[in-house]
Amino acid sequence: MTRPLIGVSTYLESGARWGVWELEAALLPVGYPRLVQAAGGVAAMLPPDDPSYAAGAVARLDGLVIAGGPDVDPALYGAERSPRCGPSAPERDAWELALIRAALDSGTPLLGICRGMQLLNVALGGTLIQHLDDHVVEVGVFGRHPVKPVPGTRYAGITAEETDVPTYHHQAVDRLGAGLLASAYASDGTIEAIELPDSAWVLGVQWHPEMGEDVRVMRALTHAAS
């Protein structure tokens, strides 16, 4: 049986080292492709490109993942930059917004992870909280906290019970974008998952499933993409 081809957006870094080389690099933490593979898919990296090519790229995919990464530029949702907002990645913002819009237009199954969830919200006209307190245990260290699904949502159909998830939260969804529904929350009310409640398979999660062992969310994407 042919496994579905799942595109995953990548970081673009000014310098990465391997062997004797330190060069600009398009890269992705290995947890992403490993999670796609464990869920039955084939992972294809999608480094930043001209946004005009996004629709053509998505047309070749069975499913799309927008990965985590830097803060979304507040100008994209009409906000002033907070001093606690981190540096933006304009190439990623433009490319990934175009990928998201192409997936929404084509009905391609779409999963946003952390930044990817936030960018999905922005793509549909929503806004973001630019900094969360008390959601990072230690800089560079993933924590865990429970996430509670909203009954009757797509996410609750994937994971019905409250579940501890790998987290590294700095920003979060504030006002929901057009048509989006919050489908999971943290105990403090932070929105932990969003989705479009229609026939298209569109889900965003605030946490990092690629840093854990639970493949249910990614398996649901690959099933929708099959």
Residue pairs with C-beta under 8 A, 6 or more apart in sequence:
3 40
3 41
3 42
3 222
4 40
4 41
4 42
4 62
4 63
4 222
4 225
4 226
5 41
5 42
5 44
5 60
5 61
5 62
5 63
5 225
6 36
6 41
6 42
6 43
6 44
6 61
6 62
6 63
6 64
6 65
6 221
6 222
6 225
7 44
7 45
7 46
7 57
7 58
7 61
7 63
7 64
7 65
7 99
8 28
8 32
8 33
8 36
8 43
8 44
8 45
8 46
8 64
8 65
8 67
9 46
9 47
9 48
9 65
9 66
9 67
9 92
9 95
9 96
9 99
9 116
10 26
10 27
10 28
10 45
10 46
10 47
10 48
10 67
11 26
11 27
11 28
11 67
11 69
11 89
11 92
12 24
12 25
12 26
12 47
12 48
12 89
12 91
12 92
13 24
13 25
13 26
13 27
14 24
15 22
15 23
15 24
15 25
16 22
16 23
16 24
16 25
16 27
26 45
26 47
26 48
28 45
28 67
29 210
31 208
31 210
31 211
32 43
32 65
32 67
32 113
32 210
33 43
33 45
34 210
35 209
35 210
35 215
35 218
36 42
36 43
36 65
36 218
36 222
37 43
38 215
38 218
39 215
39 218
39 219
39 221
39 222
40 219
40 222
40 223
40 226
41 62
41 63
41 218
41 221
41 222
41 225
44 61
46 57
46 95
46 99
48 91
48 92
48 94
48 95
48 96
49 57
49 95
50 95
51 94
51 95
51 97
51 98
52 98
54 95
54 98
54 99
54 101
54 102
55 98
55 102
55 105
55 106
57 99
57 102
58 64
58 99
58 102
58 103
58 106
58 108
59 102
59 106
61 108
61 225
62 108
62 109
62 225
62 226
63 108
63 109
63 110
63 111
63 221
63 222
63 224
63 225
64 99
64 100
64 103
64 108
64 109
64 110
64 111
65 110
65 111
65 112
65 113
65 116
65 218
65 221
66 96
66 99
66 100
66 110
66 111
66 112
66 113
66 115
66 116
66 117
66 119
66 120
67 113
67 114
67 115
67 116
68 113
68 114
68 115
68 116
68 208
69 89
69 92
69 114
69 115
70 86
70 87
70 88
70 89
70 92
70 115
71 85
71 86
71 87
71 88
71 115
71 130
71 170
71 171
72 88
72 93
72 115
72 118
72 119
72 122
72 128
72 171
73 88
73 90
73 93
74 80
74 81
74 82
74 85
74 128
74 130
75 81
76 93
76 97
76 122
77 122
77 125
77 126
77 127
77 128
78 127
79 127
79 128
79 130
81 130
82 130
82 131
84 130
84 131
85 130
85 131
85 171
86 170
93 119
96 116
96 119
97 119
97 122
97 123
100 110
100 112
100 119
100 120
100 123
101 123
102 108
103 109
103 110
103 202
104 110
104 123
104 196
104 200
104 202
107 199
107 200
108 225
109 200
109 201
109 202
109 221
109 224
109 225
110 120
110 200
110 201
110 202
110 203
111 203
111 204
111 205
111 217
111 218
111 221
112 118
112 119
112 120
112 203
112 204
112 205
113 204
113 205
113 207
113 208
113 209
113 210
114 168
114 169
114 205
114 206
114 207
114 208
115 171
116 204
117 173
117 193
117 194
117 204
117 205
117 206
118 128
118 171
118 172
118 173
118 204
120 177
120 180
120 194
120 202
120 204
121 127
121 128
121 173
121 176
121 177
121 180
121 194
121 204
122 128
122 177
123 177
124 177
124 178
124 179
124 180
125 177
125 178
126 173
126 174
126 175
126 176
126 177
126 178
126 180
127 174
127 175
128 171
128 172
128 173
128 174
129 171
129 172
129 173
129 174
130 171
131 170
131 171
132 169
132 170
132 171
132 172
132 190
134 188
135 143
135 167
135 169
135 170
135 172
135 190
136 143
136 168
136 169
136 170
137 143
141 168
142 166
142 167
142 168
142 208
142 211
143 166
143 167
143 168
144 164
144 165
144 166
144 167
145 164
145 165
145 167
145 186
145 187
146 162
146 163
146 164
146 165
146 186
146 187
147 162
147 163
147 164
147 165
147 184
147 185
147 186
147 192
147 193
147 207
148 162
148 184
148 185
148 186
148 187
149 155
149 156
149 159
149 160
149 161
149 162
149 183
149 184
149 193
150 156
150 181
150 182
150 183
150 184
150 185
153 181
153 183
153 184
153 193
153 195
153 197
154 183
154 195
154 197
154 201
154 203
154 220
155 183
155 184
155 193
155 195
155 203
155 205
155 217
156 183
156 184
158 216
158 217
158 220
159 214
159 216
159 217
163 214
165 192
165 205
165 207
165 208
165 209
165 212
165 214
166 207
166 208
166 209
166 211
166 212
167 206
167 207
167 208
168 208
169 190
169 206
169 207
172 190
172 191
172 206
173 182
173 191
173 194
173 206
176 182
176 191
176 194
179 196
179 197
179 198
180 194
180 195
180 196
181 194
181 195
181 196
181 197
182 191
182 193
182 194
183 193
183 194
183 195
183 203
184 191
184 192
184 193
184 205
185 191
185 192
186 192
186 206
190 206
191 206
192 205
192 206
192 207
193 203
193 204
193 205
193 206
194 203
194 204
195 202
195 203
195 204
196 202
201 220
201 221
201 224
201 225
203 217
203 220
203 221
205 217
209 215
209 217
209 218
